[in-house]
């Protein structure tokens, strides 16, 4: 089934919100639903729409998969508590790291994250709570890239011929599936979400696992988490669409304390884009690049090489895997 796009310039936010609230209420009916909040603009918008439609009948959970940025679960939960929405943090770190052990193939990594999320964690949560539906913030770009076989986005099923009700035991509601990122931002703003959320930089579903080439382990996540914090601090004033760090699998020879150090490589990417379908690297000033190189090598243990990506999408993609 083809999803019909609503172009951002033609999007009537008030009408869209009213229609989606009605649609969610109708689909859930007298049952209850769960929403998987990640704190990104898409899942935050889907959560607020769901909250407006269902109130107490919507359970909001944040799955701490161990792959998120520094203090992300606590930050997101307190942001939503300020909006009057209670968020339960589910500690699923062990399940994700166990499932990711030894996995190096990019698509397999995505598949493992998906399976752990929907089949292990959510199927159990839904069963225990008695909810019949999962509400989530899938957008059109996620669907298109999955169908095109570019990347298996972790939240796309129906378009791949997977019936979530049969596969996982619950229905999936996707109120944002006809929109692109800029359309979602428009809805989020009208819904009254804070600027810190509606202007929030995109972040991938598989989280920092999408930024590690090779095996994802707690130790390697620690490295990429620190590198991500540095990139986000240093590039926040650029106004770029998205910026990130990637941990490479290959090591290179460096020098530390005047001795050979066969160390780690971090690649930095900073993107100009409107809707993430195409993107170009930001022409960052050289002094910012130098600061990044200094901080990465001084503050992230084991890093001896820092590079900046100068390739556009396509042929590159924005994340590493
Ligand atoms: P790529 O790497 O495909 O990224 O060029 C395009 C945009 O999508 C984000 N991204 C994801 N978002 N689930 C998501 O919700 C995913 O599995 C996923 N993978 C990539 C990426 O951060 C960028 O904004």
py3Dmol code that shows the C-alpha trace and the ligand (Angstrom):
import py3Dmol

protein = """\
ATOM      1  CA  UNK A   1       0.000   0.000   0.000  1.00  0.00           C
ATOM      2  CA  UNK A   2       1.443   3.362  -1.029  1.00  0.00           C
ATOM      3  CA  UNK A   3       1.404   6.097   1.595  1.00  0.00           C
ATOM      4  CA  UNK A   4       0.151   9.400   0.208  1.00  0.00           C
ATOM      5  CA  UNK A   5       2.440  12.292   1.021  1.00  0.00           C
ATOM      6  CA  UNK A   6       1.122  15.509   2.563  1.00  0.00           C
ATOM      7  CA  UNK A   7       3.535  18.178   1.314  1.00  0.00           C
ATOM      8  CA  UNK A   8       4.678  20.513   4.063  1.00  0.00           C
ATOM      9  CA  UNK A   9       3.629  23.641   2.184  1.00  0.00           C
ATOM     10  CA  UNK A  10       0.121  22.215   1.782  1.00  0.00           C
ATOM     11  CA  UNK A  11      -0.112  21.009   5.382  1.00  0.00           C
ATOM     12  CA  UNK A  12      -2.903  22.600   7.425  1.00  0.00           C
ATOM     13  CA  UNK A  13      -1.569  21.905  10.920  1.00  0.00           C
ATOM     14  CA  UNK A  14      -4.803  22.610  12.830  1.00  0.00           C
ATOM     15  CA  UNK A  15      -6.858  20.370  10.546  1.00  0.00           C
ATOM     16  CA  UNK A  16      -4.211  17.601  10.572  1.00  0.00           C
ATOM     17  CA  UNK A  17      -4.037  17.580  14.383  1.00  0.00           C
ATOM     18  CA  UNK A  18      -7.836  17.428  14.726  1.00  0.00           C
ATOM     19  CA  UNK A  19      -8.109  14.583  12.209  1.00  0.00           C
ATOM     20  CA  UNK A  20      -5.283  12.550  13.765  1.00  0.00           C
ATOM     21  CA  UNK A  21      -6.667  12.917  17.298  1.00  0.00           C
ATOM     22  CA  UNK A  22     -10.017  11.613  16.027  1.00  0.00           C
ATOM     23  CA  UNK A  23      -8.341   8.792  14.115  1.00  0.00           C
ATOM     24  CA  UNK A  24      -6.281   7.652  17.128  1.00  0.00           C
ATOM     25  CA  UNK A  25      -9.348   7.733  19.430  1.00  0.00           C
ATOM     26  CA  UNK A  26     -11.345   5.735  16.934  1.00  0.00           C
ATOM     27  CA  UNK A  27      -8.650   3.101  16.326  1.00  0.00           C
ATOM     28  CA  UNK A  28      -7.937   2.544  20.020  1.00  0.00           C
ATOM     29  CA  UNK A  29     -11.615   2.717  20.997  1.00  0.00           C
ATOM     30  CA  UNK A  30     -12.198   1.471  24.520  1.00  0.00           C
ATOM     31  CA  UNK A  31      -8.786  -0.242  24.633  1.00  0.00           C
ATOM     32  CA  UNK A  32      -5.523   1.320  25.749  1.00  0.00           C
ATOM     33  CA  UNK A  33      -2.302   2.032  23.861  1.00  0.00           C
ATOM     34  CA  UNK A  34       1.417   2.357  24.484  1.00  0.00           C
ATOM     35  CA  UNK A  35       3.750   4.849  22.915  1.00  0.00           C
ATOM     36  CA  UNK A  36       7.458   4.411  22.472  1.00  0.00           C
ATOM     37  CA  UNK A  37       8.926   7.813  23.210  1.00  0.00           C
ATOM     38  CA  UNK A  38      12.541   8.442  22.238  1.00  0.00           C
ATOM     39  CA  UNK A  39      12.561  12.206  22.693  1.00  0.00           C
ATOM     40  CA  UNK A  40      13.042  12.964  19.012  1.00  0.00           C
ATOM     41  CA  UNK A  41      10.642  15.276  17.218  1.00  0.00           C
ATOM     42  CA  UNK A  42       8.729  12.403  15.543  1.00  0.00           C
ATOM     43  CA  UNK A  43       8.066  10.281  18.622  1.00  0.00           C
ATOM     44  CA  UNK A  44       7.428  13.369  20.781  1.00  0.00           C
ATOM     45  CA  UNK A  45       4.814  14.605  18.324  1.00  0.00           C
ATOM     46  CA  UNK A  46       3.178  11.178  18.064  1.00  0.00           C
ATOM     47  CA  UNK A  47       3.142  10.952  21.879  1.00  0.00           C
ATOM     48  CA  UNK A  48       1.512  14.345  22.335  1.00  0.00           C
ATOM     49  CA  UNK A  49      -1.108  13.582  19.662  1.00  0.00           C
ATOM     50  CA  UNK A  50      -1.782  10.282  21.431  1.00  0.00           C
ATOM     51  CA  UNK A  51      -1.966  11.967  24.826  1.00  0.00           C
ATOM     52  CA  UNK A  52      -4.486  14.479  23.497  1.00  0.00           C
ATOM     53  CA  UNK A  53      -6.527  11.674  21.970  1.00  0.00           C
ATOM     54  CA  UNK A  54      -6.338   9.117  24.772  1.00  0.00           C
ATOM     55  CA  UNK A  55      -5.263  10.854  27.997  1.00  0.00           C
ATOM     56  CA  UNK A  56      -4.738   8.262  30.721  1.00  0.00           C
ATOM     57  CA  UNK A  57      -5.417   5.433  28.289  1.00  0.00           C
ATOM     58  CA  UNK A  58      -1.996   6.069  26.753  1.00  0.00           C
ATOM     59  CA  UNK A  59       1.000   4.609  28.572  1.00  0.00           C
ATOM     60  CA  UNK A  60       4.221   6.411  27.663  1.00  0.00           C
ATOM     61  CA  UNK A  61       7.462   4.481  27.942  1.00  0.00           C
ATOM     62  CA  UNK A  62      11.065   5.249  27.161  1.00  0.00           C
ATOM     63  CA  UNK A  63      13.084   2.139  26.345  1.00  0.00           C
ATOM     64  CA  UNK A  64      16.581   2.556  27.703  1.00  0.00           C
ATOM     65  CA  UNK A  65      18.400   0.318  25.252  1.00  0.00           C
ATOM     66  CA  UNK A  66      21.841   1.418  26.449  1.00  0.00           C
ATOM     67  CA  UNK A  67      22.477   2.908  22.998  1.00  0.00           C
ATOM     68  CA  UNK A  68      21.296   6.442  23.727  1.00  0.00           C
ATOM     69  CA  UNK A  69      23.212   9.668  24.238  1.00  0.00           C
ATOM     70  CA  UNK A  70      24.445  10.915  27.648  1.00  0.00           C
ATOM     71  CA  UNK A  71      21.588  11.060  30.236  1.00  0.00           C
ATOM     72  CA  UNK A  72      19.021  10.891  27.425  1.00  0.00           C
ATOM     73  CA  UNK A  73      16.379   8.768  29.249  1.00  0.00           C
ATOM     74  CA  UNK A  74      16.293  11.070  32.306  1.00  0.00           C
ATOM     75  CA  UNK A  75      16.387  14.262  30.198  1.00  0.00           C
ATOM     76  CA  UNK A  76      13.468  13.135  28.026  1.00  0.00           C
ATOM     77  CA  UNK A  77      11.396  11.904  30.962  1.00  0.00           C
ATOM     78  CA  UNK A  78      11.744  15.199  32.834  1.00  0.00           C
ATOM     79  CA  UNK A  79      10.985  17.219  29.666  1.00  0.00           C
ATOM     80  CA  UNK A  80       7.678  15.359  29.288  1.00  0.00           C
ATOM     81  CA  UNK A  81       6.857  15.517  32.975  1.00  0.00           C
ATOM     82  CA  UNK A  82       6.936  19.305  32.564  1.00  0.00           C
ATOM     83  CA  UNK A  83       4.250  18.852  29.908  1.00  0.00           C
ATOM     84  CA  UNK A  84       2.179  16.817  32.348  1.00  0.00           C
ATOM     85  CA  UNK A  85       2.993  13.462  30.725  1.00  0.00           C
ATOM     86  CA  UNK A  86       4.366  10.689  32.898  1.00  0.00           C
ATOM     87  CA  UNK A  87       7.126   8.636  31.256  1.00  0.00           C
ATOM     88  CA  UNK A  88       8.178   5.222  32.510  1.00  0.00           C
ATOM     89  CA  UNK A  89      11.817   4.352  31.778  1.00  0.00           C
ATOM     90  CA  UNK A  90      12.274   0.662  30.985  1.00  0.00           C
ATOM     91  CA  UNK A  91      15.782  -0.654  31.528  1.00  0.00           C
ATOM     92  CA  UNK A  92      16.474  -2.946  28.567  1.00  0.00           C
ATOM     93  CA  UNK A  93      20.223  -2.429  28.286  1.00  0.00           C
ATOM     94  CA  UNK A  94      21.124  -6.058  28.944  1.00  0.00           C
ATOM     95  CA  UNK A  95      18.723  -7.455  26.327  1.00  0.00           C
ATOM     96  CA  UNK A  96      20.060  -5.130  23.615  1.00  0.00           C
ATOM     97  CA  UNK A  97      23.756  -5.703  24.321  1.00  0.00           C
ATOM     98  CA  UNK A  98      23.226  -9.452  24.477  1.00  0.00           C
ATOM     99  CA  UNK A  99      21.385  -9.428  21.163  1.00  0.00           C
ATOM    100  CA  UNK A 100      24.057  -7.259  19.518  1.00  0.00           C
ATOM    101  CA  UNK A 101      26.972  -9.436  20.623  1.00  0.00           C
ATOM    102  CA  UNK A 102      29.116 -10.439  17.646  1.00  0.00           C
ATOM    103  CA  UNK A 103      26.910  -8.653  15.071  1.00  0.00           C
ATOM    104  CA  UNK A 104      28.919  -6.616  12.572  1.00  0.00           C
ATOM    105  CA  UNK A 105      26.820  -6.544   9.395  1.00  0.00           C
ATOM    106  CA  UNK A 106      24.980  -3.176   9.197  1.00  0.00           C
ATOM    107  CA  UNK A 107      21.581  -4.489   8.116  1.00  0.00           C
ATOM    108  CA  UNK A 108      21.775  -7.363  10.573  1.00  0.00           C
ATOM    109  CA  UNK A 109      22.533  -4.853  13.317  1.00  0.00           C
ATOM    110  CA  UNK A 110      19.392  -2.900  12.392  1.00  0.00           C
ATOM    111  CA  UNK A 111      17.414  -6.113  12.269  1.00  0.00           C
ATOM    112  CA  UNK A 112      18.638  -7.131  15.745  1.00  0.00           C
ATOM    113  CA  UNK A 113      17.688  -3.743  17.222  1.00  0.00           C
ATOM    114  CA  UNK A 114      14.251  -4.002  15.593  1.00  0.00           C
ATOM    115  CA  UNK A 115      13.637  -7.542  16.745  1.00  0.00           C
ATOM    116  CA  UNK A 116      14.729  -6.834  20.320  1.00  0.00           C
ATOM    117  CA  UNK A 117      12.588  -3.706  20.457  1.00  0.00           C
ATOM    118  CA  UNK A 118       9.359  -5.054  18.967  1.00  0.00           C
ATOM    119  CA  UNK A 119       9.459  -8.751  19.647  1.00  0.00           C
ATOM    120  CA  UNK A 120      11.143  -8.924  23.020  1.00  0.00           C
ATOM    121  CA  UNK A 121      10.542  -5.658  24.848  1.00  0.00           C
ATOM    122  CA  UNK A 122       7.300  -4.376  23.367  1.00  0.00           C
ATOM    123  CA  UNK A 123       5.459  -7.633  22.958  1.00  0.00           C
ATOM    124  CA  UNK A 124       5.998  -8.198  26.713  1.00  0.00           C
ATOM    125  CA  UNK A 125       5.038  -4.646  27.677  1.00  0.00           C
ATOM    126  CA  UNK A 126       1.896  -4.757  25.564  1.00  0.00           C
ATOM    127  CA  UNK A 127       0.926  -8.151  26.989  1.00  0.00           C
ATOM    128  CA  UNK A 128       1.464  -7.035  30.559  1.00  0.00           C
ATOM    129  CA  UNK A 129      -0.355  -3.732  30.175  1.00  0.00           C
ATOM    130  CA  UNK A 130      -3.271  -5.156  28.231  1.00  0.00           C
ATOM    131  CA  UNK A 131      -2.798  -2.504  25.517  1.00  0.00           C
ATOM    132  CA  UNK A 132      -3.839  -3.411  22.002  1.00  0.00           C
ATOM    133  CA  UNK A 133      -1.937  -0.775  20.062  1.00  0.00           C
ATOM    134  CA  UNK A 134       1.513   0.708  19.795  1.00  0.00           C
ATOM    135  CA  UNK A 135       1.640   4.342  18.732  1.00  0.00           C
ATOM    136  CA  UNK A 136       4.813   5.459  16.985  1.00  0.00           C
ATOM    137  CA  UNK A 137       6.264   8.333  15.000  1.00  0.00           C
ATOM    138  CA  UNK A 138       7.212   6.703  11.677  1.00  0.00           C
ATOM    139  CA  UNK A 139       7.509   9.304   8.901  1.00  0.00           C
ATOM    140  CA  UNK A 140       7.406   9.017   5.127  1.00  0.00           C
ATOM    141  CA  UNK A 141      11.178   9.140   4.635  1.00  0.00           C
ATOM    142  CA  UNK A 142      11.584   6.096   6.949  1.00  0.00           C
ATOM    143  CA  UNK A 143       9.080   4.164   4.843  1.00  0.00           C
ATOM    144  CA  UNK A 144      10.568   5.196   1.490  1.00  0.00           C
ATOM    145  CA  UNK A 145      14.169   4.373   2.389  1.00  0.00           C
ATOM    146  CA  UNK A 146      13.153   0.976   3.696  1.00  0.00           C
ATOM    147  CA  UNK A 147      11.102   0.135   0.614  1.00  0.00           C
ATOM    148  CA  UNK A 148      13.918   1.314  -1.651  1.00  0.00           C
ATOM    149  CA  UNK A 149      16.234  -1.085   0.206  1.00  0.00           C
ATOM    150  CA  UNK A 150      18.612   1.708   1.232  1.00  0.00           C
ATOM    151  CA  UNK A 151      18.302   1.111   4.958  1.00  0.00           C
ATOM    152  CA  UNK A 152      16.015  -1.025   7.000  1.00  0.00           C
ATOM    153  CA  UNK A 153      14.484   1.669   9.231  1.00  0.00           C
ATOM    154  CA  UNK A 154      13.632   0.041  12.486  1.00  0.00           C
ATOM    155  CA  UNK A 155      10.008   1.159  12.594  1.00  0.00           C
ATOM    156  CA  UNK A 156       8.683  -0.002   9.209  1.00  0.00           C
ATOM    157  CA  UNK A 157       6.688  -3.240   8.855  1.00  0.00           C
ATOM    158  CA  UNK A 158       3.492  -3.153   6.859  1.00  0.00           C
ATOM    159  CA  UNK A 159       5.260  -1.901   3.745  1.00  0.00           C
ATOM    160  CA  UNK A 160       7.587  -4.909   3.970  1.00  0.00           C
ATOM    161  CA  UNK A 161       4.635  -7.279   4.143  1.00  0.00           C
ATOM    162  CA  UNK A 162       4.914  -7.765   7.924  1.00  0.00           C
ATOM    163  CA  UNK A 163       1.605  -7.648   9.796  1.00  0.00           C
ATOM    164  CA  UNK A 164       2.519  -6.405  13.310  1.00  0.00           C
ATOM    165  CA  UNK A 165      -0.640  -7.916  14.767  1.00  0.00           C
ATOM    166  CA  UNK A 166       0.397 -11.382  13.567  1.00  0.00           C
ATOM    167  CA  UNK A 167       4.131 -10.935  14.154  1.00  0.00           C
ATOM    168  CA  UNK A 168       4.068  -9.193  17.541  1.00  0.00           C
ATOM    169  CA  UNK A 169       0.486  -9.374  18.796  1.00  0.00           C
ATOM    170  CA  UNK A 170      -0.433  -5.692  18.581  1.00  0.00           C
ATOM    171  CA  UNK A 171      -1.574  -3.059  16.106  1.00  0.00           C
ATOM    172  CA  UNK A 172       0.734  -0.199  15.150  1.00  0.00           C
ATOM    173  CA  UNK A 173      -0.644   3.335  14.735  1.00  0.00           C
ATOM    174  CA  UNK A 174       1.460   5.803  12.765  1.00  0.00           C
ATOM    175  CA  UNK A 175      -0.202   9.233  12.651  1.00  0.00           C
ATOM    176  CA  UNK A 176       2.806  10.926  10.973  1.00  0.00           C
ATOM    177  CA  UNK A 177       3.380   8.491   8.133  1.00  0.00           C
ATOM    178  CA  UNK A 178       2.313  10.978   5.433  1.00  0.00           C
ATOM    179  CA  UNK A 179       4.720  13.697   6.599  1.00  0.00           C
ATOM    180  CA  UNK A 180       8.376  14.511   6.236  1.00  0.00           C
ATOM    181  CA  UNK A 181      10.579  15.922   8.971  1.00  0.00           C
ATOM    182  CA  UNK A 182       9.787  19.576   8.200  1.00  0.00           C
ATOM    183  CA  UNK A 183       6.052  18.778   8.268  1.00  0.00           C
ATOM    184  CA  UNK A 184       6.393  17.080  11.656  1.00  0.00           C
ATOM    185  CA  UNK A 185       8.223  20.119  13.032  1.00  0.00           C
ATOM    186  CA  UNK A 186       5.309  22.302  11.902  1.00  0.00           C
ATOM    187  CA  UNK A 187       2.804  20.032  13.695  1.00  0.00           C
ATOM    188  CA  UNK A 188       4.969  19.851  16.824  1.00  0.00           C
ATOM    189  CA  UNK A 189       5.116  23.648  17.032  1.00  0.00           C
ATOM    190  CA  UNK A 190       1.353  24.060  16.652  1.00  0.00           C
ATOM    191  CA  UNK A 191       0.762  21.291  19.203  1.00  0.00           C
ATOM    192  CA  UNK A 192       2.675  23.397  21.729  1.00  0.00           C
ATOM    193  CA  UNK A 193       5.784  21.273  22.157  1.00  0.00           C
ATOM    194  CA  UNK A 194       8.785  23.339  23.338  1.00  0.00           C
ATOM    195  CA  UNK A 195      11.266  24.694  20.787  1.00  0.00           C
ATOM    196  CA  UNK A 196      13.959  22.423  22.234  1.00  0.00           C
ATOM    197  CA  UNK A 197      11.881  19.513  20.911  1.00  0.00           C
ATOM    198  CA  UNK A 198      10.410  20.784  17.643  1.00  0.00           C
ATOM    199  CA  UNK A 199      13.803  22.068  16.537  1.00  0.00           C
ATOM    200  CA  UNK A 200      15.616  19.002  17.847  1.00  0.00           C
ATOM    201  CA  UNK A 201      18.131  17.425  15.543  1.00  0.00           C
ATOM    202  CA  UNK A 202      17.065  14.040  14.108  1.00  0.00           C
ATOM    203  CA  UNK A 203      18.455  10.971  15.829  1.00  0.00           C
ATOM    204  CA  UNK A 204      18.227   7.454  14.370  1.00  0.00           C
ATOM    205  CA  UNK A 205      16.034   4.682  15.788  1.00  0.00           C
ATOM    206  CA  UNK A 206      18.974   2.263  16.268  1.00  0.00           C
ATOM    207  CA  UNK A 207      20.600   5.162  18.166  1.00  0.00           C
ATOM    208  CA  UNK A 208      24.377   5.118  18.630  1.00  0.00           C
ATOM    209  CA  UNK A 209      24.486   1.589  17.180  1.00  0.00           C
ATOM    210  CA  UNK A 210      23.999   3.286  13.790  1.00  0.00           C
ATOM    211  CA  UNK A 211      27.253   5.152  14.385  1.00  0.00           C
ATOM    212  CA  UNK A 212      29.518   2.237  15.189  1.00  0.00           C
ATOM    213  CA  UNK A 213      31.141   0.335  12.354  1.00  0.00           C
ATOM    214  CA  UNK A 214      31.707  -3.208  13.564  1.00  0.00           C
ATOM    215  CA  UNK A 215      30.514  -4.742  16.818  1.00  0.00           C
ATOM    216  CA  UNK A 216      28.418  -2.745  19.286  1.00  0.00           C
ATOM    217  CA  UNK A 217      29.645  -3.344  22.834  1.00  0.00           C
ATOM    218  CA  UNK A 218      29.103  -1.326  26.032  1.00  0.00           C
ATOM    219  CA  UNK A 219      32.749  -0.170  25.800  1.00  0.00           C
ATOM    220  CA  UNK A 220      32.418   1.022  22.198  1.00  0.00           C
ATOM    221  CA  UNK A 221      29.109   2.737  23.011  1.00  0.00           C
ATOM    222  CA  UNK A 222      30.891   4.622  25.791  1.00  0.00           C
ATOM    223  CA  UNK A 223      33.438   5.890  23.254  1.00  0.00           C
ATOM    224  CA  UNK A 224      30.889   7.013  20.664  1.00  0.00           C
ATOM    225  CA  UNK A 225      28.686   8.559  23.389  1.00  0.00           C
ATOM    226  CA  UNK A 226      31.567  10.758  24.535  1.00  0.00           C
ATOM    227  CA  UNK A 227      32.481  11.676  20.927  1.00  0.00           C
ATOM    228  CA  UNK A 228      28.818  12.508  20.221  1.00  0.00           C
ATOM    229  CA  UNK A 229      28.629  14.810  23.242  1.00  0.00           C
ATOM    230  CA  UNK A 230      31.707  16.708  21.996  1.00  0.00           C
ATOM    231  CA  UNK A 231      30.364  17.053  18.430  1.00  0.00           C
ATOM    232  CA  UNK A 232      26.975  18.224  19.709  1.00  0.00           C
ATOM    233  CA  UNK A 233      28.592  20.802  22.015  1.00  0.00           C
ATOM    234  CA  UNK A 234      30.958  22.186  19.390  1.00  0.00           C
ATOM    235  CA  UNK A 235      28.539  22.271  16.456  1.00  0.00           C
ATOM    236  CA  UNK A 236      25.323  23.411  18.130  1.00  0.00           C
ATOM    237  CA  UNK A 237      25.718  26.985  16.884  1.00  0.00           C
ATOM    238  CA  UNK A 238      26.170  25.959  13.241  1.00  0.00           C
ATOM    239  CA  UNK A 239      22.435  25.663  12.549  1.00  0.00           C
ATOM    240  CA  UNK A 240      23.200  22.519  10.523  1.00  0.00           C
ATOM    241  CA  UNK A 241      20.465  19.913   9.971  1.00  0.00           C
ATOM    242  CA  UNK A 242      22.374  17.156  11.792  1.00  0.00           C
ATOM    243  CA  UNK A 243      25.861  16.479  13.111  1.00  0.00           C
ATOM    244  CA  UNK A 244      27.313  13.277  14.453  1.00  0.00           C
ATOM    245  CA  UNK A 245      30.376  11.189  15.174  1.00  0.00           C
ATOM    246  CA  UNK A 246      31.158   7.731  13.848  1.00  0.00           C
ATOM    247  CA  UNK A 247      33.459   5.175  15.403  1.00  0.00           C
ATOM    248  CA  UNK A 248      35.403   3.255  12.775  1.00  0.00           C
ATOM    249  CA  UNK A 249      36.298  -0.387  12.962  1.00  0.00           C
ATOM    250  CA  UNK A 250      39.787  -0.026  11.499  1.00  0.00           C
ATOM    251  CA  UNK A 251      42.561   1.232  13.696  1.00  0.00           C
ATOM    252  CA  UNK A 252      45.476   3.403  12.598  1.00  0.00           C
ATOM    253  CA  UNK A 253      48.949   4.003  13.944  1.00  0.00           C
ATOM    254  CA  UNK A 254      49.278   7.067  16.119  1.00  0.00           C
ATOM    255  CA  UNK A 255      51.694   8.422  18.699  1.00  0.00           C
ATOM    256  CA  UNK A 256      50.918   8.845  22.377  1.00  0.00           C
ATOM    257  CA  UNK A 257      53.480   9.663  25.070  1.00  0.00           C
ATOM    258  CA  UNK A 258      56.115   9.326  22.335  1.00  0.00           C
ATOM    259  CA  UNK A 259      55.168   5.680  21.827  1.00  0.00           C
ATOM    260  CA  UNK A 260      53.314   3.877  19.047  1.00  0.00           C
ATOM    261  CA  UNK A 261      49.571   3.756  19.699  1.00  0.00           C
ATOM    262  CA  UNK A 262      47.488   1.667  17.296  1.00  0.00           C
ATOM    263  CA  UNK A 263      44.393   3.679  18.042  1.00  0.00           C
ATOM    264  CA  UNK A 264      40.814   4.502  17.153  1.00  0.00           C
ATOM    265  CA  UNK A 265      39.451   6.650  14.369  1.00  0.00           C
ATOM    266  CA  UNK A 266      36.492   8.989  14.732  1.00  0.00           C
ATOM    267  CA  UNK A 267      34.766  10.435  11.674  1.00  0.00           C
ATOM    268  CA  UNK A 268      32.703  13.591  12.037  1.00  0.00           C
ATOM    269  CA  UNK A 269      29.743  14.353   9.783  1.00  0.00           C
ATOM    270  CA  UNK A 270      27.795  17.603   9.652  1.00  0.00           C
ATOM    271  CA  UNK A 271      24.882  17.870   7.222  1.00  0.00           C
ATOM    272  CA  UNK A 272      22.897  20.548   5.425  1.00  0.00           C
ATOM    273  CA  UNK A 273      19.505  19.140   4.477  1.00  0.00           C
ATOM    274  CA  UNK A 274      15.802  19.950   4.419  1.00  0.00           C
ATOM    275  CA  UNK A 275      14.177  16.547   4.566  1.00  0.00           C
ATOM    276  CA  UNK A 276      17.089  14.075   4.946  1.00  0.00           C
ATOM    277  CA  UNK A 277      16.462  12.619   1.478  1.00  0.00           C
ATOM    278  CA  UNK A 278      19.490  14.419   0.121  1.00  0.00           C
ATOM    279  CA  UNK A 279      22.182  16.189   2.123  1.00  0.00           C
ATOM    280  CA  UNK A 280      25.459  18.015   1.668  1.00  0.00           C
ATOM    281  CA  UNK A 281      28.334  18.394   4.120  1.00  0.00           C
ATOM    282  CA  UNK A 282      28.467  21.747   5.913  1.00  0.00           C
ATOM    283  CA  UNK A 283      31.471  23.895   4.983  1.00  0.00           C
ATOM    284  CA  UNK A 284      32.712  24.088   8.554  1.00  0.00           C
ATOM    285  CA  UNK A 285      35.383  26.676   9.400  1.00  0.00           C
ATOM    286  CA  UNK A 286      38.782  25.089   9.820  1.00  0.00           C
ATOM    287  CA  UNK A 287      39.209  26.337  13.406  1.00  0.00           C
ATOM    288  CA  UNK A 288      36.074  24.405  14.453  1.00  0.00           C
ATOM    289  CA  UNK A 289      37.497  21.273  12.823  1.00  0.00           C
ATOM    290  CA  UNK A 290      40.767  21.805  14.666  1.00  0.00           C
ATOM    291  CA  UNK A 291      38.983  22.200  18.004  1.00  0.00           C
ATOM    292  CA  UNK A 292      37.064  18.993  17.315  1.00  0.00           C
ATOM    293  CA  UNK A 293      40.264  17.120  16.518  1.00  0.00           C
ATOM    294  CA  UNK A 294      41.941  18.384  19.702  1.00  0.00           C
ATOM    295  CA  UNK A 295      39.012  17.589  21.947  1.00  0.00           C
ATOM    296  CA  UNK A 296      38.412  14.121  20.451  1.00  0.00           C
ATOM    297  CA  UNK A 297      42.033  13.068  20.836  1.00  0.00           C
ATOM    298  CA  UNK A 298      42.350  14.585  24.341  1.00  0.00           C
ATOM    299  CA  UNK A 299      39.003  13.584  25.793  1.00  0.00           C
ATOM    300  CA  UNK A 300      37.988  10.320  24.111  1.00  0.00           C
ATOM    301  CA  UNK A 301      40.236   7.473  25.284  1.00  0.00           C
ATOM    302  CA  UNK A 302      42.157   5.723  22.527  1.00  0.00           C
ATOM    303  CA  UNK A 303      41.383   8.130  19.659  1.00  0.00           C
ATOM    304  CA  UNK A 304      44.389   9.011  17.490  1.00  0.00           C
ATOM    305  CA  UNK A 305      42.691  10.096  14.263  1.00  0.00           C
ATOM    306  CA  UNK A 306      39.782  12.422  13.467  1.00  0.00           C
ATOM    307  CA  UNK A 307      38.390  12.935   9.962  1.00  0.00           C
ATOM    308  CA  UNK A 308      35.620  15.067   8.463  1.00  0.00           C
ATOM    309  CA  UNK A 309      33.268  13.611   5.843  1.00  0.00           C
ATOM    310  CA  UNK A 310      33.098  15.674   2.626  1.00  0.00           C
ATOM    311  CA  UNK A 311      30.738  13.409   0.677  1.00  0.00           C
ATOM    312  CA  UNK A 312      27.133  14.316  -0.137  1.00  0.00           C
ATOM    313  CA  UNK A 313      24.064  12.084   0.193  1.00  0.00           C
ATOM    314  CA  UNK A 314      23.773  10.325  -2.232  1.00  0.00           C
ATOM    315  CA  UNK A 315      26.036   8.383  -2.592  1.00  0.00           C
ATOM    316  CA  UNK A 316      26.731   8.668   1.144  1.00  0.00           C
ATOM    317  CA  UNK A 317      23.935   8.212   3.663  1.00  0.00           C
ATOM    318  CA  UNK A 318      23.765  10.402   6.755  1.00  0.00           C
ATOM    319  CA  UNK A 319      24.439   7.757   9.392  1.00  0.00           C
ATOM    320  CA  UNK A 320      27.236   5.187   9.082  1.00  0.00           C
ATOM    321  CA  UNK A 321      25.122   2.063   8.950  1.00  0.00           C
TER     322      UNK A 321
END
"""
ligand_1 = """\
24
LIG
P 20.325 8.058 6.417
O 21.469 7.529 7.218
O 19.358 6.982 5.984
O 19.527 8.987 7.416
O 20.758 8.924 5.294
C 18.479 9.852 7.051
C 17.856 10.395 8.314
O 17.161 9.355 9.007
C 17.732 9.139 10.292
N 17.737 7.686 10.472
C 16.744 7.018 11.108
N 15.626 7.458 11.713
N 15.057 5.224 12.259
C 14.798 6.572 12.317
O 13.775 6.945 12.884
C 16.164 4.699 11.674
O 16.378 3.485 11.654
C 17.046 5.651 11.059
N 18.216 5.520 10.392
C 18.606 6.774 10.019
C 19.101 9.761 10.245
O 19.564 10.135 11.532
C 18.880 10.931 9.319
O 18.276 12.025 9.978
"""
view = py3Dmol.view(width=600, height=400)
view.addModel(protein, "pdb")
view.setStyle({"model": 0}, {"cartoon": {"style": "trace"}})
view.addModel(ligand_1, "xyz")
view.setStyle({"model": 1}, {"stick": {}})
view.zoomTo()
view.show()
